[in-house]
Amino acid sequence: MKPFHILPPDSAIVATIQQIIDHKTKPPGALGDLEDLALKVATIQQTPSPVLRQPHLVIFAADHGIAGEGVSRYPPEVTRQMVLNFLAGGAAINVFCRQHGIVLRIVDAGVKGSLADHPQLIDAKMADGTQNFAREPAMTVEQCERALERGSEVVDGIVRTGCNVVGFGEMGIGNTSAAAVLMHLFTGQPLAKCVGRGTGLDDQQWARKLSVLGQAVGRYAPSQTPLQTLATFGGFEIVQLCGAMLRAAENRMLILVDGFIASVALLVARQWSPAVVDYCVFCHQSAESGHRGLLDFMGAQPLLRLNLRLGEGTGCALAYPILQSAVLFLREMASFETAGVSQSP
C-alpha cells in the first residue's frame, strides 16, 4: 500500500493561542472543554482565527458476508434500503445535516445490487459486499489496498470544494461484528468486551454473535500484519473510512469521528500513521458497549454522551454546532484589553 505522510500539527503556535484564550473576557478555563476544542482547531489550522469551511459528512456504505451468520436483527437488504433512504432525504442524518448546513455525501463502497446515479452518491463499489469471514477472509489483501485508495480518492474530491472539516459515518448490516473483531485484535481487549448488541440484540442473540465471532477469530493465524487483519475481518466501508481519514489528515482537515464503527476505522488507521489522531474530534460516546473501552484505549474524550447507536454520522452532525461555538468564541469574543474590563489581580 502507498504510505500516508502525516505530521502532527506544529505545536509552536499553541502557547500564542492559549494566551489569546486566557485573555478573553472570562475567568481562566470558564468555558471548560470548549476552550480545549478551540485550541485544537486553531492548532490544526495554524491560526488564532480558525474558520470552518464547507463542512461535509460522508457516509460509507457496504454489505458484510458475516451478516449471513445471523449476527444482526436486521436482514442484509436493509443496507441498500437505508442508502436509498439517505438519497431520498428521509434518514436522521439528512435531518441533522439540513439543520446545520452540512453537505451530505453517500459512498457506495460495496452495497449489494446496483444503485441509480444520484447527485449525492459517490460510486466507489469494490464488490457486492464482503465474503463471510466466519468461513474465509472478507476480502483479498489486494482488494483491501484498493479500498484504502478509493477512500482517499473520495476525500480528494471533497478537498477540491474548499472543505476543511469533514465528518465520517457508515452504514452496513453486520458491521458491528467486523468492528468488534478488529477492536479485539488491535487493542488486545477480550472479545466479549468488544462485542455489543448492534441493532438491538437480546441476550441469546448477543451470545450467538459472540460465539460466531470467537470461532471466526480462531480460524486465522494471530501473526497477521495490520493490512492482512483488516482484509480478513474488515468491511469495504470500514477500509474506505480508514483511507479517507488518513487522506483527510494529510490535507490537515479537521476530522469528526462518529461512533463505534468510525472509531474502529480510526484505530486501524493509526496503525500506519499515529498522527492521524491529532486531527480528530471524537464527537460522541455511543451506546455500543465496546465504544467506551475503545475511546479509553485511544485516550479520547468525546464531546457528547447521548446514548446514540444509530451510526450514519449522526454524532458528527449533532456535535458540529459545538465546534462552531468554539471557533466563534475564539474569533469574536472580546479580550480584557479590547473590552476595557479589569482582570483579576
Phi, psi and omega in degrees: 000151179288137180289149173257132183256097184238123175250146175299153175302145180298123184277356184298334184274350188300314183298320179297314181293319179298322178296320178297316178299316183293338182261008171292161185284077181193158172296149179305129178078005186293336177268011169053229184297337179297328178292318177297322180293317178299318179297319181296311182297316181295324179291319177299316182275354178057045178204145174282359179234068183292156179224138174262116185245135172046058182300134179238150169232127185242124176257120174265128185236140178196157177264160185232130177298330181296341179299337178292349179269007178073034182271000179229152176288338187254147179286157183303330183296347179295331178303307181295320180299321179288326175299317177297324177295319176301314183291335177275351177087017189256003183268168179303319182294328175298316181299312185288324177293319176298317182301320189251010176068038180258132178285127182253132175230142179246131180249122172277096180272338181174047180278136178296132178089165182274153176235135180292152177303142180207144182302333181268353186264133174249123181271106176229034186296130176267322181186175176279066181086168178275172170283167180278107185288356171288345184236331181200163179305144182299325180204168176279162176299323179296317176298320180298315179298319180292323179295322175300317179295319181296321177297319179292327178294326176301316179292324177305318179294323180289322179302324183293345177278352185094004181294138174232008176218124186223134175255150182235129175233183183208163173211128178179110178301126182098357187282343173291333176292312177300316182294321180297317179295317179297319177299313179303314186284329182268346178249338184080004178286149180304142182302322182299332178278346180263336184273122179250193185265001173054241183277012174114044180291145172277181185300317181294318180294321178296317180298321177295317179301314180299318180296315180300315183290322178298316178294323180296315179301321182292348181283340191242152180293138182284356185266019180294151172288164176306320180294317178296321179296316179297319179294323183290319189243350187282176171244159181298327178289324179292318180295315179294326173301316178303309181297322180293318179296317180297317180291323177299318178294322176303325180271009177057039176273155171279125185254125177261119183261128182278231189267219189298311184296313181296324178293324176294320177301319177294320177305318179289317182301323182288349173296328181265330181208093182303334182292348179301329182294333181295343181258008189253142167246125179273112193283326181199163171259117184279172178279351177296128194300329182282347189293319180300314179298324180291317178298318178298318180301322182269002180066034186261143175247110181287149179288322188233152171225091185244012182058034176286146172210038184263331189076213177069357187086013183300322179297324178298312182295322180289330181277342187303318178300332177292320175299317178301317180296320179298316181292318184290323179294324179293322182281322195246341183289137182290153172268168176302321183292312184288333181269351182068031180260133181287139177271163176292147181292000000 
